[in-house]
Amino acid sequence: MTDEAWGWEEARWRDVVGRVRAGRPLRPDRWKDGARCAVALSFDADHETSELRGGGTSVGRLAWGEFGARVGVPKILRVLAEREIPATFFVPAVAALLHPAQQLEVIAAGHEIGLHGWIHELNSGLEYEVERDLLQRSAETLEQLVGVRPVGLRTPSWDFSPHTLRIEQELGLEYDSSLMADEDCYELLADGEPTGIVELPVEWIRDDAVYLAMDRFGGIRPHTPPHEVLAIFACEFDRAYADGGVFQLTLHPHVIAYRSRIGILEDLIDHIRGHDDVWFATHRDVAAWARRHAA
């Protein structure tokens, strides 16, 4: 008997598929204050953990991560402050420990800080005890640094182990933002049972690193001109607005904050604000509204 997937018994592939599934849709008829569309901007502040996660010690790549904290986050905070926009920052605990004062600045500006692993580890390959310990320590570390306990998780690399959803339940988290089973919010099911955890889905289409990041040792060095990235993001928003849904976006301070790219964020916000009845909110607030007011 082979262990290749094509040789699995039906019970096995059903078990794999059924561990974490999309439950009831959570799109409300209207968003807060009668808004037609919710906009949830997020920034994955990985900083130096992008290199550290795999045991890397490259000074050059660590400097790239440092740029995210030294230049990227301050620049993003200025853009958000000028336009009075709240956002969510997902921060690995090690990145927060490297830049503790910055986390206080983020909270003081009215933004949310969410869980993003301990050191941006690849959680999908971890045993239950290890993954739970890292997330527990991450939550405690962020709470100690800023005085607010995180209520949401974005897993590093947007992946789940067989244990991740169970751990989210055990930690009392209210929402997740790592999966892609819908364009709008939905409830997560664990082995077919509702968990009460709201999924605010991500997508690679709405991620800056897909278009703008590069590996200098790789054979392919992708790069999409900033104006084309802006056009894709704007189109995603326009369709979300037409549907009355949520527009969720993931950006990285060490990717989006360069002089030729920060305009993507500025121009996108201005484009969105050109529409009536739009609610800018943190992921926490969008998830909470969706849970309470789902049609």
N, C-alpha and C positions, 0 to 999 in steps of 0.2 A: 504493500500500500504506500503510495507516494504522499509526501506532505506538501506537495505543490497545491496551490489554491484550487486548481481545476479538479483535484482529487478529493476535496473536502466533502464530507457528508452535508446534507442540507441543514441539519441542526447546527453545524459549526458555523457556516457562513451566515446563517440567520442570527446566531449569537453575536458574532462580530459586528454585524450591521446594527443590531438592536441595542447595543450598549449605550450609545448616546444618539438620540434622534431629536428631530424638531417636533415639538408638540403644537399646541394651539397657537395660531397667529395672534399677535398683540398690537395690531395697528388700530389706534383709536380713530373715531370719526373726525375728531378735531384735536389739535394739540393745545398746549396751555394758551390761555387768553384768546382762544379761537383761531390759533394759527393753522395754516394749511399744511405746513411742512416743518419738521424739526431738523435742525442742523447740529450735528455732534462732531466737533473737531477734536482730534486727538494727536498727541505728540509722544512717540516712543523715545524716551530720553535714555537710550542705551549707553551712550558715552563710552568709556573705556571697556565696558563689559563685552562689547562686540568682539574685542580681541581676547580678553581674559577668559571668556566662557569655555574655550577649548584648550586652555593652558598656554595660550600664546603670549609671547613676551616682546613682540615687535615694537620697537620704539616709535616707528613711523605710524603704525596703525593705532597705537595708544594716543599719539598726538592727534590723529584724526578724530578719535573719540573725545579728546580734550577740547577740540574745537567746538564740539556740540554743546559742551557746558560753558566754555569761555566766551564764545561768540553766538552760538545758535540760540540757546534758551533766552539770553537777554534780548536778542533781536526779535524773537518771537513774542516775548512778553510785551515789548514796545508796540508791535503791530496790534496785538490783542487789546492793549490798553487804549491805544488811539481810537480804536473802533468799538470799544466797550463790549468785547466779546468774551464770554466764558469758554473754557476748554478743559480737557482732561489730559493730564500727563501721566503716562504709564512709566514707572521708574523701577529698574532693578534695585534691590536693597544695597548692593555694593556701590552702584552709581550714586545712590543717595548718601551713603557714608563718605564717599569721596568728595561730595559737594553738598554738605548739610545745609549751609546757609541758603543755597539756591532753592531748596525745597520749602524753606520758610517763606521765601519771596513768592514762590508759586502759590502757596496757600493764602498769603496775605493779599494777593491780587485777585482772590476770589475763584481760583481754579481748583480743580479736583486732582488728587494724586491717587492713582490706582496701582495695584500689584502688577509686577512684570517679572516675577521670579527673583531669585537671590543674586545670581551672577549671569543672568540671561542663559541659564543652562538649557540643554535640550531635554525638556521634561518628559517627552514621550518615551524615552529609553530608561527612565528611572523606576526603581522599585517603590512600592507604596510608601514605606516608612521614610525613605530618603526624600521623595517628592513632598510628602506632608511636612516633614521637618523643615525643609527649605521654605515652603510657603508660610508656615507658621512663624518662622524666624523673620521672614520678610515683612509680614504684617506687623509683628511686634516692633521691628526696627523702624518702619515708617511711622507708626503711631508714636514711638518715643521721640522721633525727630521733629514731627510737626504737630503732635497733639491730636491728630484725627486718625481714626482707624479706617483703613481702606475697606470699601464695600464691594469692589469689583476687581476682576482679574482679566488681564490679557496675557495669555501664556507666551513665553518666548518662542518665536518662530511660528506662532499660531497653530499649535498642535496640542493634542490631548493624549495622555496615556490612558490605559483602561481604568485608572484610579482618579483622574483629575476631577471629574464631576463629583465623585464621592467626597473628595477632599474639600471642594468648594462648599458642599453642603455642611460638612463638619465644621468648617470655619465660619459658617453663617453668612457667606457672601450673598449679595443680592442680585448681582448680574455678572455675566461673562461677556467678553468681546474678543473672541478668538476663532469663531467658526463661521461657516458660509452656507448654511442651508436655506437662506432666504435673503431678500433685500431689505426686509423690515424686521422689527423685533418679533421674537417668538419665545415660548417657554421651552426649556430643555427637559427632555424625558430621559430617565435612567432606567434601562431595561423595561421600557414601556410605561413607567410610572412618572407622573408629573413631579417636578422638583421644586417648583416655585421660583427657580432661577431664570431670570430674563437673559436671553441672548440678544446682544446688540451686534449684528453680524458685520464682519470685516469683508474685504475682497481685495485681491492683488491689484485689480483695476484702479482701486482708490488708495493706492500706496505709492509714495514718491520714489522709494528705493528701487522699485521694479524698473522705472524709466531712467533713473539718474545715477544709481550706484554702479561701481565697477570694481573688478578685481585685477590689479596690475599684473598678477602672475597668471591670469586666466587667458584662454585662447580667444574669448569673446569679450569685448568691452562695450556693453550696450550704453547708448546715450540717446535720449529723446530731447529735442529742443524744448526749452521751457514753454514756449508759446503753444506747442502741441500738447504738453502735459496739462497746461491750463485749460485747453479746449476739451480734453477728455474729462477732467474734473467738472467743468462747467456743464457739460452734457449730462453727466451723471446726476448733478444737482437738478438740472432742468426737468429730467424725467421723474426724479423723486418728487419734485414740486407738483408736477402734473398729476402724479398718483396720490398725492396727499400723504406720502410716507416720510421716511427719515433718510437724510443724507448724512452718512458717516464717512469720515476721511481720516487716514492715518499718514502722518508725516514724521520725519526724523530730524531733530535739530542738526545733526552732523551731515545731513543731505540737503535739506531745503534752504538753509540759512545763508548760502553763498550769494554774493551780490547779484549774480545773473539769475538767481532762482527765487529769492525771497519775494519777488514781485508776483510769483504764482499765488502765494498765500494772500498778498495784499489785493491783487486784482480779483481773485476768486471771492473773497469776502465782499468786495465792492459789488461784484456781479450779483451775489446772493442778496445783498441789501437793496438792490434795485427792484426786488420783488416784494409785493405786499404780503403780510401775514406769514412771516417766517419767524420761528422761535429758535434762537441760538441757545444751547444749553450744554451742560456737562453730560457725560455718559450716565452718571448716577441719576441725574434728574430726568433724562429721557427714558431710561429704563423704569424708573419709578412711575412716571406718568403712564407709560405703556401698560404697566402691570395693573394700575388702578382703573384705567379708562378704556381698555380694549373693547372694541365693538363686539 
